[in-house]
Amino acid sequence: MSPVPFDPARLARVYVLGLGLSGTAAARLLLARGIAVVAGDRRPAAELDLAGLAAADLALGSEPDRLPDGIDAVIVSPGVGADHPLLAAARRDGIPVAAEVELAAAFARGTLIGITGSNGKSTTTAMTGAMLRAAGFAVEVCGNIGVPLASVAEGADDRFLVVELSSFQLETIHRLRPRAAALLNLSPDHLDRHGSLAGYLEAKRRIFRNQTAEDTAVLNADDPAIAATPVAARRRFFSATGAVADGCRVVADRVVDRDPTHGESELFAVADVPLPGPHNLENAMAAALLARAAGAPATAIGAALRDFRGLPHRLELAGEHRGVRFYDDSKGTNVGATARSLEGFPDRSVHAILGGRNKGADLAGLRDVASRKLRRAYLIGESAGELAAALSGAVETVETGTLEAAVAAAAAAATAGEVVVLSPACASFDQFRDYRDRGEQFVRFVEEVTGGVAAGGSDG
């Protein structure tokens, strides 16, 4: 993080490092504000979307050894490591470094609502947006979910901007202040970047750093480290297992909101949550508290949940053949996410496809859920050998190497009533462009082994 404060009012010439989705959105926003942009990306122009950047000074195909002269700030994309040489040079020279979301929030019109956590961020972000729309509010759902905040910064003041925020984005915020913010859960992830679970937690906690007593912090009461997060805002908790002093909990088949001033009121029925797994009930509770902080009535919350159909690559039904269902959970990129997804299936019913690029996690964290839920594990990618060692004795494993071979082997072995689930617990970058590419290829391979039988819709 830069020790130099980021002041958007003093920007005349800005360097944008990385021209992916967020970098290009940041560059366009800066140019629209009359701010000169110098941008660099190691990829060639043919691999980038440069629409709207004609006025920018672009350095493509390689990265410079040093920053150009006269730079007031560096805007960094989430995928660029904090130890990048140009960022180190900026800090050494007293040049502020800020995330795209930090820049966008400085210019954005509307009320910011932020969501972070190891797992469930995208689903919770989408649920919150759906609840606010059901209440009649104007909403933009954006951030790490796939629509950069910078691309929707312009608009009416009475909008809600519901923003998914990753630890990579939160590392380099300075003034970003969500009026309501949630920290959903914590499991080991991105330890190769943050160094330790404690460092990862501190990056996540930065979502609350600029909140005041007028704001709302939504915290997971069932996770002690999260529940103990120091915040200046009003603390509201959600719990699937016990009572809370201020927030929501499960009572029989209902979720109720306990407000110390106004008492208890029903928010929604557990059956209103259409997505499988206890983790999605937690996501719905967090979203409901965020929506309540924005003024949504309970009727809108229940209605939005009943109509909610989930997001691509998050336990999405990809096909069904001879009584076997195939699920795309390519977004399960860490041990915690995969474990949560597998918990939603009957014991010994799952043929799981695991593997990819490990991000410093202890893959043995899958042993317990694998021993209970899996019939067999099919291992792919760089971490296949590491997973085989981690799961030895807990479940039968087969190192198939590729996703195509894994789908074919799982489809041949699975019997009626069982499921084949791609939930890799690893990043995709060893064999795929990203998790979306991995999920799309999984669906194509499923179609090949099932003869193109339609999935019939998403289960979430």
Secondary structure, 3 states (H helix, E strand, C coil): CCCCCCCHHHCCEEEEECCCHHHHHHHHHHHHCCCEEEEEECCCHHHCCCCCCCCCEEEECCCCCCCCCCCCEEEECCCCCCCCHHHHHHHHCCCCEEEHHHHHHHHCCCEEEEEECCCCHHHHHHHHHHHHHHCCCCEEEEECCCCCHHHHCCCCCCCEEEEECCHHHHCCCCCCCCCEEEECCCCCCCHHHHCCHHHHHHHHHHHHCCCCCCCEEEEECCCHHHHCCCCCCEEEEEECCCCCCCEEEEECCEEEEEECCCEEEEEEEHHHCCCCCHHHHHHHHHHHHHHHHCCCCHHHHHHHHHHCCCCCCCCEEEEEECCEEEEECCCCCCHHHHHHHHCCCCCCCEEEEEECECCCCCHHHHHHHHHHHEEEEEEECCCHHHHHHHHCCCCCEEEEECHHHHHHHHHHHCCCCCEEEECCCCECCCCCCCHHHHHHHHHHHHHHHHCCCCCCCCCC
